[in-house]
Amino acid sequence: MHWVRLAEPPDLEMVRRKVPGFRVAMLDPILPVLDRPGRKPQLFDTMTRWREVAAERGLSLAETAIQYEMDASGWSSEQVVEYMRMIERAMYRQTHAVYEEEVVIPTTPFRPNTTADWVQHMASPRRLTDGVTAQTLKWVHGAGAGIPGVPVVAGPMGSGGGYIHAALWAVKEAHGFSDDDLLRGLFVAAGIGAIAYTRTAPTGEVTGCTGETGICGAMAAAAIAEMASGAPERVENAASLLLQAVIGMPCDPIAGGAGQPCRSRVLTTTCMAHVFADLALAGRDAILPLHEVIDVADQVGRSLPPGLLCTGRAGAAVTPTAQRKAIAFREWFDMTVREGIRRPPGNLI
């Protein structure tokens, strides 16, 4: 398979004539990344520099993040902000559709309806979790429901945008923050993501779960500190503190294991985002600037054995129970192929 990026949609018939013998298809990106020839130099690649640029220009962190995107895309400030509003609406739907729309969550023998389980438990007197954490869990379950027809906003992991939004929305509703506060937070989260993608490869295949759930958590923690009007250095501390806590996490998913153990890790980082934001707002010094923590996470992640980098050949994936799950999953998978049963999205199996 070969792919190319073009400035304009191609004439597929012309392309097919030029490459006989190949099947040619065009996939429209749900949220394309903006780029253009002659783009301006990257405005910042560390949060330390981001804070310096903001101070030099008399801008907030969010305003500087908007300028970063203006330099990359050539768009106006208004276009960039409206685009982020569109993304936020998509993330809102990803986290809320299961609770607000007439939808069906597809399940398999290997993935129960965890959203329904959590909703039932929230109404139970046996529930132990409350406040922002309980609401974060509610929206996280919505983000990972994988409902056909409901777009998923990606992040450093498949459903990462929804998980970040879940953490921010729980804080927003608990503390009465405005829609503009949420938008500022999302721009700061985006800036953290840009730094991470500049300095590392935030994927389980390269840096383990730290590169996925860890970066998502750092983005959310910084965004929450921004929503609460934290000073720029405290916003950086929030991201640094959280990421320091999860360096070295492997990526060892269990085939047919309902997303475990990676699901536990994303629940950890999203539910701890507001805690580390609060610590930073209280004055806790992270000591290490964020870019140094990202660099350490990259070094440690790349030093993990290959079996712990999303290959299913080590860690939790090779325990006796996981191996039995994998065999049962493969048997079910082969059976559904023969019987022509329509499967739910892959992240649910």
ZIZIFEN-V795671 format. One record per run of one state. SS is the DSSP state (alpha for helix, beta for strand, coil for the rest). FROM is the first residue (numbers start at 1). TO is the last residue. Records with the same first field share a line. If there is no record, write none. Layout:
SS->FROM-TO  FROM-TO
This chain:
coil->1-11  19-46  58-60  74-76  101-107  109-110  112-113  123-130  144-159  176-178  200-203  212-212  228-231  246-250  252-261  282-289  304-305  310-314  319-319  340-345  349-349
alpha->12-18  47-57  61-73  77-100  114-122  131-143  160-175  179-199  204-211  213-227  232-245  262-281  290-303  306-308  315-318  320-339  346-348
beta->108-108  111-111  251-251  309-309
